[in-house]
Structure formats: C-alpha cells, structure tokens
Amino acid sequence: MQQKNFAEEYDKSYKKYDFIVQFFQLGRDRKHRIKSLQLAQLKKNDTVLDICCGSGLSFSAIQSIIGKEGKIIAVDANKHMLDLARKKAAKNNWNNIVFIECDINKSNINVQADLALFALCWYDCKICTEWVRHVNHFLKPGTGIFCFIDYKYPQNWIRHIANPVLSLLVKWLGEAYNAEDLKWNPMQEIGSLLINPSYKTFYLDSIFTINGRMK
Ligand SMILES: C[S@@+](CC[C@H](N)C(=O)[O-])C[C@H]1O[C@@H](n2cnc3c(N)ncnc32)[C@H](O)[C@@H]1O
C-alpha cells in the first residue's frame, strides 16, 4: 500500500497555515517553542535540524537561542511551505539557514547537528518513528537530542469544550486535525523511542513537549 503523502495536504492550506497556528495558540506560538527548546537545552551556536520546517514558524524561537553563529537546516517536502520559510528568513536577515526540499525519509544531510526539532508534525506513529530513526543519523553521536512539540487532547476541564472548538477550526479553517486525532499518548508513541525522556505540557494541557536522546 502506498504511504499517505502528508506534505501534499499543504498545497491547499499553506496560505492560511501561520494564521491557523497563531489563532489556535492565541499568539503564544513563539513562546511555546522557546520554552520547549530551552527545556531541551538548546544553546548558543548550536546547529538545529528543523524537520518538516513548514513555513518556518520555529525559526524565530531557534534564532533567539542559537544566535548568528548557530545554524539551522530546514527540511520540508512542500514547495509552498518552504517558499514561505525562505521569505521569512530573507525578511529577518537570517542568513544562517540552509533549506532542503526533500522527503524526510529520502534526506541525506551531511551534518552532525545538536538538536532535531519535530514541531507539529507527528502524523502517524509508524511513519514518524521511521523519520526519527532516519534523522538520528544526522545528530551528534551520544549528545544529539530530539525535541518534539505538538498538540494533545487536554485532560483537564478544557476537554469539555475541546470538541466544539476543534470542529469549528476544522470546518472554518480547513485544519487537518480533529478531536479524535488528538486523543493519543505522546509519551507512549514518542517517549518510548527515547532514553529518559523529559515531558512537559503547557497551554492548558493542550500542547506538549518531549525531549531526549534516541535509545
Ligand atoms: C503541520 S506542518 C508543521 C510545520 C512546522 N514544523 C511548524 O511547526 O509550524 C507539517 C509540515 O510537514 C511537512 N511534511 C509532511 N510530510 C513530509 C515528508 N514526508 N517530508 C518532508 N516534509 C513533510 C509538510 O509539508 C508541512 O510543511
């Protein structure tokens, strides 16, 4: 059976992608990314692999930590999303970003990065686990760390309003998620791939971050 092409989905929605993300997080997206990267102990001058970088929404958060001497390698298979990311970089004079238009599984990157970021791109346990195993080859042996950021279904009172809010987002904005997609256990799917994973949730338990080195 042919694997689903998740990258193609953004041919329709790339123009409103940033708006959807910001809207859903009420403008706190950058804050959430910085927090996650700090928890993963990203440092000044580090090299980051921004896996499925999309429109480059992580760039600002990464740059604020690694600085000009650091480096970002931004990989995505969707041309439209990558064009948005390139424009963002040009507008902000971020000259330390290398762009690679490629399927993650076919990527061959000549680097030993400090951190691989997977932000909002955990689609499917089997496929994404393959991505993690593949990307591990481009991390510094022994020290290279993975950092994941994604949505989850909240376990607190918010869960009572999550369904209608998500249906609104799905219908109105054409967002690919629905409530059922979010009912998963990140620590089981992602945490089980890592050594002593560190896990934290924020934004009323609807966003999580996990970091750690691969087993
Ligand atoms: C939801 S967006 C996330 C973008 C960005 N990481 C963020 O946090 O905003 C998912 C991205 O994954 C990319 N993608 C999906 N499947 C891919 C694949 N097999 N190889 C490379 N990129 C892929 C899509 O093109 C899209 O830009």
Ligand as a Chemical Component Dictionary entry (heavy atoms), coordinates in Angstrom:
data_LIG
# 
_chem_comp.id                   LIG 
_chem_comp.type                 NON-POLYMER 
_chem_comp.pdbx_formal_charge   0 
_chem_comp.three_letter_code    LIG 
# 
loop_
_chem_comp_atom.comp_id 
_chem_comp_atom.atom_id 
_chem_comp_atom.alt_atom_id 
_chem_comp_atom.type_symbol 
_chem_comp_atom.charge 
_chem_comp_atom.model_Cartn_x 
_chem_comp_atom.model_Cartn_y 
_chem_comp_atom.model_Cartn_z 
_chem_comp_atom.pdbx_ordinal 
LIG C1  C1  C 0  1.863 20.978 10.333 1  
LIG S1  S1  S 1  3.224 21.462 9.352  2  
LIG C2  C2  C 0  4.401 21.887 10.610 3  
LIG C3  C3  C 0  5.377 22.905 10.152 4  
LIG C4  C4  C 0  6.323 23.438 11.208 5  
LIG N1  N1  N 0  7.178 22.409 11.752 6  
LIG C5  C5  C 0  5.570 24.132 12.309 7  
LIG O1  O1  O 0  5.782 23.788 13.473 8  
LIG O2  O2  O -1 4.787 25.027 12.004 9  
LIG C6  C6  C 0  3.863 19.930 8.761  10 
LIG C7  C7  C 0  4.911 20.062 7.677  11 
LIG O3  O3  O 0  5.429 18.755 7.429  12 
LIG C8  C8  C 0  5.755 18.672 6.068  13 
LIG N2  N2  N 0  5.843 17.258 5.673  14 
LIG C9  C9  C 0  4.878 16.323 5.740  15 
LIG N3  N3  N 0  5.345 15.136 5.319  16 
LIG C10 C10 C 0  6.642 15.318 4.982  17 
LIG C11 C11 C 0  7.674 14.472 4.491  18 
LIG N4  N4  N 0  7.453 13.177 4.257  19 
LIG N5  N5  N 0  8.886 15.001 4.251  20 
LIG C12 C12 C 0  9.126 16.310 4.485  21 
LIG N6  N6  N 0  8.186 17.174 4.957  22 
LIG C13 C13 C 0  6.968 16.682 5.205  23 
LIG C14 C14 C 0  4.612 19.405 5.382  24 
LIG O4  O4  O 0  4.966 19.812 4.086  25 
LIG C15 C15 C 0  4.376 20.569 6.341  26 
LIG O5  O5  O 0  5.096 21.706 5.962  27 
# 
loop_
_chem_comp_bond.comp_id 
_chem_comp_bond.atom_id_1 
_chem_comp_bond.atom_id_2 
_chem_comp_bond.value_order 
_chem_comp_bond.pdbx_ordinal 
LIG C1  S1  SING 1  
LIG S1  C2  SING 2  
LIG S1  C6  SING 3  
LIG C2  C3  SING 4  
LIG C3  C4  SING 5  
LIG C4  N1  SING 6  
LIG C4  C5  SING 7  
LIG C5  O1  DOUB 8  
LIG C5  O2  SING 9  
LIG C6  C7  SING 10 
LIG C7  O3  SING 11 
LIG C7  C15 SING 12 
LIG O3  C8  SING 13 
LIG C8  N2  SING 14 
LIG C8  C14 SING 15 
LIG N2  C9  SING 16 
LIG N2  C13 SING 17 
LIG C9  N3  DOUB 18 
LIG N3  C10 SING 19 
LIG C10 C11 SING 20 
LIG C10 C13 DOUB 21 
LIG C11 N4  SING 22 
LIG C11 N5  DOUB 23 
LIG N5  C12 SING 24 
LIG C12 N6  DOUB 25 
LIG N6  C13 SING 26 
LIG C14 O4  SING 27 
LIG C14 C15 SING 28 
LIG C15 O5  SING 29 
# 
